[in-house]
């Protein structure tokens, strides 16, 4: 009897050890998706796991021009909505922007003098502008192709259309002074006129974009360069953009961004929030 027990006991211990090892192996595998190994799943934690289907961002901050003159104050806002088509590399991207500018009071002076049949005529034309303000709003709709949406680095291309409308309003006072002299005779005159300037313009343009997203969680970086065709009566130009962010929660990210248009010498520097679902 003792001999039988001494033979059976080691066999039971061996079976128990094998079962425990198998159970531990199953529990380790069950933590990962089908087809993943432990090493690949751990590595995925350093980048994006699953891209959101819908994301929405809004930012506000400084708007200005590189060579701006007589600008009193200016600010701008930008927004973006992105919808990803599941199981495809395609996104629909809708972007919008708004800017408002208040100008300092300014004036322009035009002077002219000429001779007419022995009479000398001198004229001075002064125009004072005040309460001048300008605004612009618009946006773009693009189809975006992602080359590696689920990877740490995602290059992409996009193409679509852009629309913008600008408005300018100002009050002005125009004063004209003149002097006519003929030998020893002289006469002068002066008149003034108050008026209002209301101008607006709009246009459409084609936009093509190249960019890269880099997403080492919890950080996010996007760099892109765009070609914008003629809009208004301006030449085609380049648009440069960058956005950097850090995740606050699984579905929210704080962002800072910058945008620059090469021909207009116009830029936005903004900060805001991105929500994704």
C-alpha positions in Angstrom: 0.0 0.0 0.0 2.7 2.4 0.9 4.6 1.5 -2.3 1.4 2.3 -4.4 0.9 5.7 -2.7 4.5 6.6 -3.3 4.1 5.9 -7.0 0.7 7.7 -7.4 1.6 10.8 -5.5 4.4 12.1 -7.8 2.1 11.4 -10.8 -0.7 13.6 -9.3 1.8 16.4 -8.6 3.0 16.3 -12.2 -0.5 16.4 -13.6 -1.4 19.3 -11.3 1.6 21.3 -12.3 0.9 20.8 -16.0 -2.8 21.9 -15.5 -1.8 25.0 -13.6 0.8 25.9 -16.3 -1.9 25.4 -19.1 -4.4 27.5 -17.2 -1.9 30.3 -16.7 -1.1 30.2 -20.5 -4.7 30.5 -21.4 -5.2 33.4 -19.0 -2.2 35.2 -20.6 -3.5 34.7 -24.2 -7.0 35.8 -23.3 -5.8 39.3 -22.5 -5.0 39.9 -26.2 -7.1 40.0 -29.3 -7.2 37.0 -31.6 -4.0 36.7 -33.6 -1.9 39.0 -31.3 1.1 37.9 -29.2 2.0 39.4 -25.9 4.9 41.3 -27.4 2.9 42.9 -30.2 0.0 43.9 -27.8 2.5 45.6 -25.4 4.1 47.4 -28.2 0.8 48.7 -29.4 0.4 50.7 -26.2 3.0 53.1 -27.4 0.9 54.2 -30.4 -2.7 54.4 -31.4 -4.9 51.3 -30.9 -8.1 52.3 -32.7 -8.7 55.5 -34.6 -11.9 57.3 -33.7 -14.8 57.2 -36.1 -15.8 60.8 -35.5 -13.7 63.7 -34.1 -14.5 67.3 -33.5 -12.2 70.1 -32.6 -12.5 73.9 -32.0 -9.7 76.4 -31.3 -9.5 80.2 -30.8 -6.6 82.7 -30.6 -4.6 85.2 -32.5 -5.1 86.1 -36.1 -2.9 88.6 -38.0 -0.8 89.3 -41.0 3.0 89.2 -41.1 3.2 92.7 -42.5 0.1 94.1 -40.9 -0.2 97.9 -40.6 -2.7 99.9 -38.5 -4.2 96.8 -36.9 -5.7 97.6 -33.5 -6.8 94.1 -32.5 -7.5 90.9 -34.2 -8.6 87.3 -33.3 -9.6 84.2 -35.1 -11.2 80.8 -34.6 -10.8 77.4 -36.3 -12.8 74.2 -36.3 -12.6 70.7 -37.8 -14.8 67.7 -38.0 -13.6 64.4 -39.3 -15.6 61.3 -40.1 -13.7 58.0 -40.8 -15.3 55.4 -43.0 -14.7 52.1 -41.0 -12.6 49.4 -42.6 -11.4 51.8 -45.3 -8.4 54.3 -45.4 -10.8 57.2 -46.2 -11.9 60.2 -44.1 -14.2 63.1 -44.8 -12.7 66.2 -43.3 -14.6 69.5 -42.9 -12.7 72.6 -41.7 -13.9 76.1 -40.9 -12.3 79.4 -39.9 -13.4 82.9 -38.8 -11.4 86.1 -38.3 -12.3 89.6 -37.2 -10.0 92.7 -37.3 -10.4 96.2 -35.9 -8.1 98.9 -37.5 -6.7 102.0 -36.0 -8.0 105.4 -37.3 -5.8 106.4 -40.2 -5.6 109.0 -43.0 -4.3 109.3 -46.5 -3.1 112.5 -48.2 -2.8 113.3 -51.9 -1.2 116.5 -53.2 -1.1 117.7 -56.8 0.1 121.0 -58.5 0.1 122.0 -62.1 0.0 125.0 -64.5 -3.0 125.8 -66.7 -2.7 128.8 -69.1 -0.5 130.8 -66.7 -2.6 129.8 -63.7 -1.0 127.6 -61.0 -3.3 125.2 -59.4 -2.5 123.4 -56.1 -4.7 120.7 -54.6 -4.6 118.7 -51.4 -7.0 115.8 -50.8 -7.1 114.3 -47.2 -9.2 111.2 -46.4 -9.6 110.2 -42.7 -10.8 106.6 -42.0 -12.3 105.6 -38.7 -14.4 102.7 -37.3 -12.7 100.4 -39.8 -13.2 96.7 -39.4 -12.8 93.6 -41.5 -14.0 90.0 -41.1 -13.5 86.8 -43.1 -15.1 83.3 -42.8 -15.0 80.1 -44.8 -13.9 76.6 -44.8 -12.9 73.5 -46.8 -14.3 70.0 -47.5 -11.8 67.3 -48.4 -11.5 63.6 -48.9 -8.5 62.2 -47.1 -6.6 59.0 -47.8 -4.7 57.5 -44.9 -1.7 55.2 -45.6 -1.4 53.8 -42.1 -4.3 54.9 -40.0 -3.8 52.5 -37.1 0.0 53.0 -36.9 2.2 55.2 -34.9 3.0 57.3 -38.0 0.2 57.9 -40.5 1.1 59.8 -43.8 -1.9 61.0 -45.7 -3.0 62.9 -48.8 -6.2 64.9 -49.2 -8.0 66.9 -51.9 -11.1 69.1 -52.0 -12.5 72.6 -52.3 -12.2 75.8 -50.2 -14.6 78.8 -49.9 -14.0 82.1 -48.2 -15.9 85.4 -47.9 -14.4 88.7 -46.6 -16.2 91.9 -45.6 -14.7 95.4 -45.0 -16.6 98.4 -43.4 -15.3 101.9 -42.6 -16.5 105.4 -42.0 -14.5 108.2 -43.7 -14.2 112.0 -43.9 -12.8 113.5 -47.1 -11.5 117.0 -47.1 -10.3 118.8 -50.3 -8.3 122.1 -50.3 -7.2 124.0 -53.3 -5.4 127.2 -54.3 -5.3 129.0 -57.7 -2.9 131.8 -58.4 -2.6 134.0 -61.5 0.1 136.6 -61.3 -0.9 138.7 -58.2 -4.4 137.2 -58.1 -5.2 134.2 -55.8 -8.3 132.2 -54.7 -8.8 129.2 -52.6 -11.5 126.7 -51.8 -12.3 123.9 -49.4 -15.0 121.2 -49.1 -15.6 118.0 -47.1 -17.7 114.9 -47.4 -18.6 112.1 -45.0 -19.2 108.7 -46.3 -19.3 105.0 -45.7 -17.4 102.1 -47.3 -19.0 98.7 -47.4 -17.1 96.1 -49.5 -17.3 92.3 -49.7 -15.7 89.6 -51.8 -15.7 85.9 -51.9 -14.3 83.0 -53.9 -13.7 79.3 -54.3 -10.4 77.4 -54.6 -9.0 73.9 -55.0 -7.0 72.5 -52.1 -4.5 69.6 -52.2 -2.8 68.5 -49.0 0.1 66.3 -47.9 0.5 65.5 -44.2 1.7 63.2 -41.5 0.1 62.3 -38.1 2.4 61.1 -35.3 0.5 59.7 -32.3 2.7 58.2 -29.5 0.0 58.1 -26.9 -0.8 60.3 -25.0 0.8 62.8 -27.4 -0.3 63.9 -30.9 1.5 65.8 -33.7 0.2 66.7 -37.2 2.3 68.5 -39.9 0.9 69.3 -43.3 1.5 71.4 -46.4 -1.2 72.4 -48.8 -1.5 74.0 -52.3 -4.4 76.4 -52.6 -5.4 77.6 -56.1 -6.4 81.2 -56.9 -9.0 82.6 -54.6 -10.4 86.2 -55.0 -7.9 87.8 -57.4 -4.8 86.5 -55.6 -2.2 84.0 -56.9 -2.1 80.4 -55.9 -0.3 79.9 -52.6 0.9 77.4 -50.0 -0.7 76.8 -46.7 1.4 75.4 -43.8 -0.2 73.9 -40.8 0.9 72.2 -37.5 -1.0 71.0 -34.5 0.3 69.4 -31.3 -1.8 68.0 -28.5 -1.9 65.8 -25.4 -4.7 63.6 -24.2 -6.7 64.7 -21.2 -9.0 61.6 -21.3 -9.6 58.7 -23.7 -11.9 60.9 -25.7 -10.5 64.4 -25.2 -7.3 66.1 -26.2 -5.9 69.6 -25.6 -4.3 71.2 -28.7 -2.2 74.2 -29.8 -2.0 74.9 -33.6 -0.6 77.3 -36.2 -1.6 78.0 -39.8 0.2 80.3 -42.3 -0.8 81.3 -45.9 2.2 82.3 -48.0 0.6 84.8 -50.4 -1.6 86.6 -47.9 1.1 86.4 -45.3 -1.8 85.6 -42.9 -1.5 83.4 -39.9 -3.5 81.9 -37.0 -2.1 80.8 -33.7 -4.8 79.0 -31.6 -5.5 76.7 -28.7 -8.5 74.5 -28.0 -10.0 71.0 -27.5 -10.6 67.9 -29.6 -13.3 65.4 -28.8 -13.3 61.9 -30.5 -15.7 59.0 -30.4 
